[in-house]
Amino acid sequence: MNELGGRSNSGEGGEDPARHGTIKRSKIKQIASGRFGVTPEYLMSADVMQIKVAQGAKPGEGGQLPGGKVNALIARLRYSVPGVTLISPPPHHDIYSIEDLAQLIFDLKQINPEGLVSVKLVSRPGVGTIACGVAKAYADLITISGYDGGTAASPLTSIHYAGSPWELGLADAHQSLRGNQLRGKIRLQTDGGLKTGLDVVKAAMLGAESFGFGTMPMVALGCKYLRICHLNNCATGVATQRADLREDHFRGTVEMVKNFFRFVAEETRQWMAMLGVRTLEELVGRTDLLEILEGETDKQKCLDLSPLLSQANIPADAPHTVQQHRNEPYDPGSLNNEMLAQSSAAIQEKSGGEFLFKITNCDRSVGARTSGLIAKLHGNLGMSDAPVIYNFKGHAGQSFGVWNAGGQHLYLEGDANDYVGKGMAGGKIVLRAFDDVTYKTHEASIMGNTCLYGATGGKLFAAGQAGERFGVRNSGCHAVIEGRVTIVVNT
């Protein structure tokens, strides 16, 4: 995909750092809600960071990798141990509302301000309303995922009679975004069993300007869709970690995938020429070029497909495609910018240093920008021997110390809100109460809910209690807090 000028998706579960900066790098890094090996370095090597709220082929459920397929490499990338089944349920641990999703989007934009944030939604009735909320949360791309396609490892009970065609959700999302004056802020993508250039043309007419292919490129590489991916004995050597099967049976080449996409592009060009359309952008939203065929059965004849082709009384001058490069949030992250300005030289020269700042609960994702620079220049833990120390006094907002890199130490006198140390890979976070408090600190909360979600390393010390779901999906951070009884630690 890199050679073709497209973007490949790393999938949920990390990417080998050896690929970063090479032609093998996946430009789209899928992070789900920040679990399974999402580190600062991983995020800084991304052009697009995709939050996978759900998958259309199995809505309401996430992926599952049987323990037998979790070899040493996969375990290392996912910060687990070999042989342990890795289940990725819906993100109920941390995303309860659109506000939680908005905070995750903000976290990503703070650590990697040059990257785009994508949110993957399921095609279902009402997805247009959800898409509008995601656009207002400052996502840059929205993917509408249909019920077809998806991994062949899904249990049959997960995919039979579940989900909706991408056409329904795409039309709903496109019309809703246009009706709410949001379409110009968002790139709209669809996926779910796309196979041909005709599929691309139809998707563009219904509102998509980007197209996701998964199943067909796998078939081009030799996949025979035997639906035995979970057994680790793929007969074509595609979906297996067994070296013998891969060496003896896998016949796929880079050129096979490139040829497939060249044919898709050629067919798309031919259909556009037949329609008299010069560019794909001109085709987006052109539902007037689609014709409804008369149904062949009684049930088909009862279907009313006209809402799919409706312009919903939306003014004709409302844009059908994105009009800006990035959907910038209203919050510029002032404290992060100030931290970067004062300490960027110390990070670049790897000289370390110590700095002092005031902090308020309006300051969110504090430490993300500098953590991103550390990871970009030195890797996740490259500055551990020359730490940059930031001292804060006040009340920290959401996601204090999110994706903290090794060599970044955050000391806070005061308290913090939710998501402290979310996804931290290294370094140190220390919280203590104000010097003049009169209450017993071990009996009071000093930080909010869902702290250390998806953390992979580092240390956290807090002189006080934590909120609910503390340490859930923690995969390596050492934490010491006071007065908490129900601690959940996933390793």
C-alpha positions as CSV (number, residue, x, y, z in Angstrom):
1,M,0.0,0.0,0.0
2,N,2.9,2.4,0.7
3,E,4.3,1.8,-2.8
4,L,0.8,2.4,-4.3
5,G,0.4,5.6,-2.3
6,G,-2.4,4.2,-0.1
7,R,-2.5,3.4,3.6
8,S,-2.4,0.1,5.3
9,N,-3.9,-0.5,8.7
10,S,-1.8,-2.1,11.4
11,G,-4.8,-3.8,12.9
12,E,-5.4,-3.9,16.7
13,G,-2.4,-5.1,18.6
14,G,0.7,-3.0,17.9
15,E,3.3,-3.0,15.2
16,D,6.9,-4.2,15.4
17,P,9.1,-1.1,16.0
18,A,11.5,-2.5,13.4
19,R,9.0,-1.5,10.8
20,H,8.9,2.2,11.9
21,G,10.5,4.5,9.4
22,T,10.6,1.9,6.7
23,I,8.5,1.0,3.6
24,K,6.9,-1.7,5.8
25,R,5.3,0.9,8.2
26,S,1.6,0.9,8.4
27,K,0.4,4.5,8.1
28,I,-2.8,3.8,9.9
29,K,-2.3,2.7,13.5
30,Q,-5.3,1.1,15.1
31,I,-5.5,1.8,18.8
32,A,-9.0,0.6,19.7
33,S,-9.5,2.6,22.9
34,G,-5.8,2.5,23.8
35,R,-5.0,-1.1,24.7
36,F,-2.7,-3.9,23.5
37,G,0.6,-2.2,22.9
38,V,-0.3,1.4,22.2
39,T,2.9,3.3,23.1
40,P,4.2,6.8,22.4
41,E,6.5,5.5,19.7
42,Y,3.7,3.5,18.1
43,L,1.6,6.7,17.9
44,M,4.3,8.9,16.6
45,S,4.9,6.6,13.6
46,A,1.3,7.0,12.5
47,D,-0.2,9.2,9.8
48,V,-3.7,8.1,11.0
49,M,-4.6,6.9,14.5
50,Q,-7.8,4.9,14.4
51,I,-10.2,4.4,17.3
52,K,-12.1,1.2,16.7
53,V,-15.3,1.6,18.6
54,A,-16.8,-1.5,16.9
55,Q,-16.6,-3.6,13.8
56,G,-19.4,-4.0,11.4
57,A,-18.9,-7.7,10.8
58,K,-19.5,-8.5,14.5
59,P,-21.1,-5.4,16.1
60,G,-20.9,-5.3,19.9
61,E,-17.9,-7.6,20.0
62,G,-14.2,-7.1,19.6
63,G,-11.5,-9.4,18.3
64,Q,-10.2,-12.6,19.9
65,L,-6.8,-14.2,19.4
66,P,-6.7,-17.8,20.7
67,G,-3.8,-18.5,23.1
68,G,-2.4,-21.0,20.7
69,K,-1.7,-18.3,18.2
70,V,0.0,-15.9,20.6
71,N,3.7,-16.6,20.0
72,A,6.6,-14.7,21.4
73,L,6.5,-11.9,18.8
74,I,2.8,-11.3,19.3
75,A,3.1,-11.4,23.0
76,R,5.9,-8.9,22.9
77,L,4.0,-6.5,20.7
78,R,0.9,-6.8,22.8
79,Y,2.7,-6.6,26.1
80,S,1.4,-10.0,27.2
81,V,2.9,-13.5,27.5
82,P,2.9,-16.4,25.0
83,G,-0.1,-18.7,25.1
84,V,-2.5,-16.3,26.8
85,T,-5.8,-15.7,24.9
86,L,-6.1,-12.0,24.0
87,I,-9.7,-10.9,24.0
88,S,-10.7,-7.4,23.0
89,P,-14.3,-6.7,24.1
90,P,-16.1,-3.5,23.4
91,P,-14.4,-0.5,25.1
92,H,-16.8,-0.4,28.1
93,H,-13.9,0.0,30.5
94,D,-13.2,3.6,29.5
95,I,-15.6,4.9,26.9
96,Y,-19.0,5.4,28.4
97,S,-20.0,8.5,26.5
98,I,-19.2,10.8,23.6
99,E,-17.2,12.9,26.1
100,D,-14.9,10.0,26.8
101,L,-14.4,9.5,23.1
102,A,-13.8,13.2,22.7
103,Q,-11.1,13.0,25.4
104,L,-9.4,10.1,23.7
105,I,-9.4,12.0,20.4
106,F,-7.9,15.0,22.2
107,D,-5.2,12.8,23.7
108,L,-4.2,11.5,20.3
109,K,-4.1,15.0,18.8
110,Q,-1.9,16.2,21.6
111,I,0.7,13.5,21.4
112,N,0.8,13.6,17.5
113,P,-0.5,16.9,16.3
114,E,0.5,16.1,12.7
115,G,-1.6,12.9,12.6
116,L,-5.2,12.5,11.8
117,V,-7.7,10.7,14.1
118,S,-10.1,8.2,12.6
119,V,-13.2,6.7,14.4
120,K,-14.6,3.4,13.1
121,L,-18.4,3.0,13.6
122,V,-20.8,0.2,12.7
123,S,-23.4,0.6,10.0
124,R,-26.7,0.6,11.9
125,P,-29.9,2.6,12.1
126,G,-29.1,6.0,13.6
127,V,-25.4,5.9,12.9
128,G,-25.7,9.3,11.3
129,T,-26.5,10.9,14.7
130,I,-23.4,9.1,16.2
131,A,-21.3,10.3,13.3
132,C,-22.3,13.9,14.0
133,G,-21.2,13.5,17.6
134,V,-17.9,12.1,16.5
135,A,-17.4,15.1,14.1
136,K,-18.2,17.5,17.0
137,A,-15.6,15.6,19.1
138,Y,-13.0,16.7,16.4
139,A,-12.3,13.5,14.7
140,D,-10.8,13.9,11.2
141,L,-12.1,10.7,9.6
142,I,-15.1,8.4,10.1
143,T,-15.3,4.9,8.8
144,I,-18.7,3.3,8.4
145,S,-18.2,-0.5,8.7
146,G,-20.7,-2.9,7.1
147,Y,-21.7,-6.3,8.2
148,D,-19.9,-8.1,5.3
149,G,-16.2,-8.9,5.3
150,G,-14.3,-8.9,8.5
151,T,-12.1,-11.6,10.0
152,A,-12.8,-15.2,9.1
153,A,-12.0,-16.1,12.7
154,S,-15.2,-14.7,14.0
155,P,-17.5,-17.2,15.7
156,L,-20.6,-17.9,13.5
157,T,-22.8,-16.7,16.3
158,S,-21.1,-13.3,16.1
159,I,-21.7,-12.7,12.4
160,H,-25.0,-14.4,11.5
161,Y,-28.0,-12.1,11.5
162,A,-25.8,-9.3,12.9
163,G,-25.0,-5.9,11.5
164,S,-26.2,-3.9,8.5
165,P,-25.0,-3.2,4.9
166,W,-22.6,-0.4,4.6
167,E,-24.9,1.3,2.1
168,L,-27.5,2.0,4.8
169,G,-25.1,3.5,7.3
170,L,-23.1,5.4,4.8
171,A,-26.1,7.2,3.3
172,D,-27.4,8.0,6.8
173,A,-24.0,9.4,7.9
174,H,-23.4,11.4,4.8
175,Q,-26.9,13.0,4.9
176,S,-26.7,13.7,8.7
177,L,-23.3,15.3,8.4
178,R,-24.4,17.5,5.6
179,G,-27.6,18.4,7.3
180,N,-25.7,19.5,10.4
181,Q,-23.0,21.5,8.5
182,L,-20.3,19.0,9.5
183,R,-19.5,17.2,6.3
184,G,-16.8,19.7,5.3
185,K,-14.9,18.9,8.5
186,I,-14.8,15.1,8.0
187,R,-13.5,12.6,5.6
188,L,-16.0,9.8,5.2
189,Q,-14.9,6.2,4.6
190,T,-16.7,2.9,4.2
191,D,-15.6,-0.7,4.4
192,G,-17.2,-4.1,4.6
193,G,-16.6,-6.5,1.8
194,L,-15.8,-4.0,-1.0
195,K,-14.5,-6.0,-4.0
196,T,-14.7,-4.2,-7.3
197,G,-14.4,-0.8,-8.9
198,L,-18.2,-0.7,-9.2
199,D,-18.4,-1.0,-5.4
200,V,-16.1,2.0,-5.1
201,V,-18.3,4.0,-7.5
202,K,-21.5,3.2,-5.7
203,A,-19.9,4.0,-2.3
204,A,-18.7,7.4,-3.7
205,M,-22.2,8.2,-4.9
206,L,-23.6,7.4,-1.5
207,G,-21.1,9.8,0.2
208,A,-17.7,8.0,0.7
209,E,-14.5,9.6,-0.4
210,S,-12.2,6.9,1.1
211,F,-12.6,3.1,0.8
212,G,-11.4,0.3,3.0
213,F,-10.4,-3.1,1.6
214,G,-9.6,-6.1,3.8
215,T,-10.9,-9.4,2.6
216,M,-10.1,-9.1,-1.1
217,P,-6.4,-8.2,-0.7
218,M,-6.1,-11.3,1.5
219,V,-7.7,-13.4,-1.3
220,A,-5.3,-11.8,-3.8
221,L,-2.5,-13.1,-1.5
222,G,-3.9,-16.6,-1.6
223,C,-6.5,-16.8,1.1
224,K,-9.2,-19.3,0.3
225,Y,-11.6,-18.2,3.0
226,L,-11.7,-21.5,4.8
227,R,-12.8,-19.9,8.0
228,I,-10.2,-21.7,10.1
229,C,-8.0,-18.7,11.0
230,H,-8.5,-19.4,14.7
231,L,-7.1,-23.0,14.4
232,N,-3.6,-21.8,13.4
233,N,-3.4,-24.3,10.6
234,C,-4.3,-22.1,7.6
235,A,-3.9,-24.3,4.4
236,T,-2.6,-21.3,2.4
237,G,-0.2,-20.1,5.1
238,V,-1.8,-16.7,5.3
239,A,-3.4,-16.6,8.8
240,T,-1.1,-18.7,10.8
241,Q,1.9,-18.3,13.0
242,R,3.3,-21.7,12.1
243,A,6.6,-21.2,10.3
244,D,6.2,-24.6,8.4
245,L,2.9,-23.7,6.9
246,R,4.0,-20.2,5.9
247,E,7.2,-21.4,4.3
248,D,5.6,-24.3,2.5
249,H,2.2,-22.9,1.4
250,F,2.3,-19.1,1.3
251,R,2.7,-17.9,-2.2
252,G,1.6,-14.2,-1.9
253,T,3.7,-11.4,-3.2
254,V,3.6,-7.6,-3.0
255,E,2.9,-7.4,-6.8
256,M,-0.3,-9.5,-6.4
257,V,-1.9,-6.9,-4.0
258,K,-0.7,-4.1,-6.2
259,N,-2.2,-5.7,-9.3
260,F,-5.5,-6.2,-7.5
261,F,-5.7,-2.5,-6.6
262,R,-4.6,-1.4,-10.1
263,F,-7.5,-3.4,-11.6
264,V,-9.9,-1.9,-9.0
265,A,-8.7,1.6,-10.0
266,E,-8.9,0.8,-13.7
267,E,-12.5,-0.4,-13.4
268,T,-13.4,2.7,-11.3
269,R,-11.9,4.9,-14.0
270,Q,-13.9,3.1,-16.7
271,W,-17.2,3.5,-14.8
272,M,-16.4,7.2,-14.2
273,A,-15.7,7.7,-17.9
274,M,-19.1,6.1,-18.7
275,L,-20.8,8.5,-16.3
276,G,-18.9,11.5,-17.7
277,V,-17.2,12.3,-14.4
278,R,-13.6,13.5,-14.4
279,T,-12.6,13.1,-10.7
280,L,-13.7,11.0,-7.8
281,E,-14.5,14.1,-5.8
282,E,-17.1,15.1,-8.4
283,L,-18.8,11.7,-7.9
284,V,-19.2,11.9,-4.1
285,G,-22.8,12.4,-3.2
286,R,-24.2,12.1,-6.7
287,T,-27.1,9.9,-5.8
288,D,-28.9,11.2,-8.9
289,L,-26.7,8.8,-10.9
290,L,-28.2,5.8,-9.1
291,E,-31.4,4.1,-10.3
292,I,-33.7,2.0,-8.2
293,L,-34.5,-1.3,-9.8
294,E,-37.9,-2.9,-9.4
295,G,-37.9,-5.7,-6.9
296,E,-38.1,-9.3,-8.1
297,T,-39.9,-10.8,-5.0
298,D,-42.8,-9.6,-2.9
299,K,-40.5,-8.6,-0.1
300,Q,-38.2,-6.7,-2.5
301,K,-41.2,-4.9,-4.0
302,C,-42.2,-3.6,-0.5
303,L,-38.8,-2.0,0.1
304,D,-38.6,1.8,-0.2
305,L,-35.1,2.7,-1.1
306,S,-35.8,6.3,-1.9
307,P,-34.4,7.6,1.5
308,L,-31.0,6.3,0.5
309,L,-30.9,8.5,-2.6
310,S,-32.6,11.5,-0.9
311,Q,-30.8,14.9,-0.5
312,A,-33.0,15.3,2.6
313,N,-33.9,18.9,1.7
314,I,-30.3,19.9,2.4
315,P,-29.1,23.0,0.5
316,A,-27.3,22.1,-2.7
317,D,-24.3,24.3,-1.7
318,A,-23.6,22.2,1.4
319,P,-20.3,20.4,0.7
320,H,-20.2,16.7,-0.1
321,T,-16.5,16.2,0.7
322,V,-14.0,17.4,3.3
323,Q,-13.0,21.0,3.0
324,Q,-10.1,21.2,5.4
325,H,-7.0,19.2,6.1
326,R,-7.6,18.7,9.9
327,N,-10.6,19.1,12.2
328,E,-8.8,21.2,14.8
329,P,-10.1,21.1,18.4
330,Y,-11.1,24.4,20.2
331,D,-8.6,23.6,22.9
332,P,-5.1,24.5,21.7
333,G,-3.4,22.7,24.6
334,S,-1.7,25.8,25.9
335,L,0.2,24.2,28.8
336,N,1.5,21.4,26.5
337,N,2.7,24.1,24.1
338,E,4.4,26.0,26.9
339,M,6.1,22.8,28.2
340,L,7.4,22.0,24.7
341,A,8.7,25.5,24.2
342,Q,10.7,25.5,27.4
343,S,12.0,21.9,27.3
344,S,12.4,21.0,23.6
345,A,16.1,21.8,23.6
346,A,16.7,19.6,26.6
347,I,14.8,16.8,24.9
348,Q,16.6,17.2,21.5
349,E,20.0,17.4,23.1
350,K,19.1,14.6,25.6
351,S,20.5,16.7,28.4
352,G,17.5,16.5,30.8
353,G,16.3,19.4,33.0
354,E,13.7,20.5,35.5
355,F,10.8,22.9,35.0
356,L,7.9,24.3,37.1
357,F,4.4,25.1,35.9
358,K,1.0,26.0,37.4
359,I,-1.8,23.7,36.3
360,T,-5.6,23.9,36.2
361,N,-8.4,21.4,35.4
362,C,-8.7,23.1,32.0
363,D,-5.3,21.7,31.2
364,R,-5.9,18.3,29.6
365,S,-3.5,15.6,28.4
366,V,-0.6,17.3,30.1
367,G,2.7,15.8,29.1
368,A,1.5,14.3,25.8
369,R,3.2,16.8,23.5
370,T,6.7,16.4,25.1
371,S,6.2,12.7,25.5
372,G,5.6,12.5,21.7
373,L,8.8,14.4,21.0
374,I,10.8,12.1,23.3
375,A,9.4,9.1,21.5
376,K,9.9,10.5,18.1
377,L,13.6,11.3,18.7
378,H,14.6,8.7,21.2
379,G,12.0,5.9,21.3
380,N,9.8,4.9,24.2
381,L,12.5,4.6,26.8
382,G,15.4,6.4,25.1
383,M,15.7,9.3,27.6
384,S,15.4,7.2,30.8
385,D,19.0,7.9,31.7
386,A,18.6,11.7,31.3
387,P,15.1,12.5,32.5
388,V,13.2,15.7,32.0
389,I,11.4,16.6,35.2
390,Y,8.2,18.7,35.3
391,N,6.8,20.0,38.6
392,F,3.2,21.1,38.7
393,K,1.0,22.7,41.4
394,G,-2.8,22.8,41.1
395,H,-5.6,20.7,39.8
396,A,-4.9,18.6,36.7
397,G,-7.5,18.0,34.1
398,Q,-8.2,14.7,32.3
399,S,-5.4,12.4,31.1
400,F,-2.6,13.8,33.1
401,G,0.5,11.9,32.0
402,V,-1.2,10.2,29.1
403,W,1.2,8.0,27.0
404,N,4.1,9.1,29.2
405,A,7.5,8.2,27.7
406,G,10.5,7.0,29.5
407,G,12.6,9.9,30.8
408,Q,9.6,12.1,31.5
409,H,8.9,12.6,35.2
410,L,5.7,14.4,36.2
411,Y,5.4,15.6,39.9
412,L,2.0,17.1,40.8
413,E,1.2,18.8,44.1
414,G,-2.6,18.8,44.1
415,D,-5.0,16.3,42.5
416,A,-6.0,15.0,39.1
417,N,-9.1,14.0,37.2
418,D,-9.7,10.7,35.2
419,Y,-7.2,8.8,33.1
420,V,-4.0,9.6,34.9
421,G,-1.2,7.7,33.2
422,K,-3.4,6.3,30.4
423,G,-1.1,4.2,28.1
424,M,2.1,5.3,29.8
425,A,5.1,3.5,28.6
426,G,7.7,4.7,31.0
427,G,8.9,7.5,33.2
428,K,7.3,8.5,36.5
429,I,4.1,10.1,37.7
430,V,3.9,11.3,41.4
431,L,0.8,12.8,43.0
432,R,0.6,14.3,46.5
433,A,-1.8,16.6,48.2
434,F,-1.2,20.3,48.8
435,D,1.1,21.0,51.7
436,D,-1.5,22.9,53.7
437,V,-4.4,20.3,53.6
438,T,-5.8,19.3,57.0
439,Y,-7.7,16.1,56.0
440,K,-6.2,12.6,56.0
441,T,-4.9,12.1,52.5
442,H,-5.2,8.4,52.6
443,E,-8.9,8.7,53.1
444,A,-9.5,11.1,50.1
445,S,-9.3,10.6,46.4
446,I,-6.4,12.2,44.7
447,M,-7.2,11.1,41.1
448,G,-10.2,10.0,39.1
449,N,-11.4,6.9,37.3
450,T,-9.8,4.5,34.8
451,C,-6.2,5.5,35.6
452,L,-3.4,3.5,34.0
453,Y,-5.7,2.2,31.3
454,G,-3.5,0.4,28.8
455,A,-0.3,1.3,30.5
456,T,2.8,-0.7,29.5
457,G,5.5,0.6,31.8
458,G,6.8,3.2,34.1
459,K,5.9,4.0,37.8
460,L,3.0,5.8,39.5
461,F,2.9,6.9,43.1
462,A,-0.1,8.6,44.6
463,A,-0.5,9.7,48.2
464,G,-4.3,9.2,48.2
465,Q,-7.1,7.1,46.8
466,A,-7.9,6.3,43.2
467,G,-11.4,6.1,41.5
468,E,-13.1,3.1,39.9
469,R,-11.4,0.8,37.4
470,F,-7.9,1.7,38.6
471,G,-5.2,-0.2,36.7
472,V,-7.7,-2.0,34.3
473,R,-5.8,-3.3,31.3
474,N,-2.5,-2.3,32.9
475,S,0.3,-4.4,31.3
476,G,3.5,-3.4,33.1
477,C,3.2,-0.2,35.1
478,H,4.2,-0.4,38.8
479,A,1.7,1.6,40.9
480,V,1.4,2.4,44.6
481,I,-1.6,4.2,45.9
482,E,-3.5,4.5,49.2
483,G,-6.8,3.3,50.4
484,R,-8.1,1.5,47.3
485,V,-9.7,-1.9,47.8
486,T,-10.9,-3.0,44.4
487,I,-7.9,-2.9,42.1
488,V,-8.0,-4.6,38.7
489,V,-4.7,-5.5,37.2
490,N,-4.5,-7.2,33.8
491,T,-1.2,-8.6,32.7
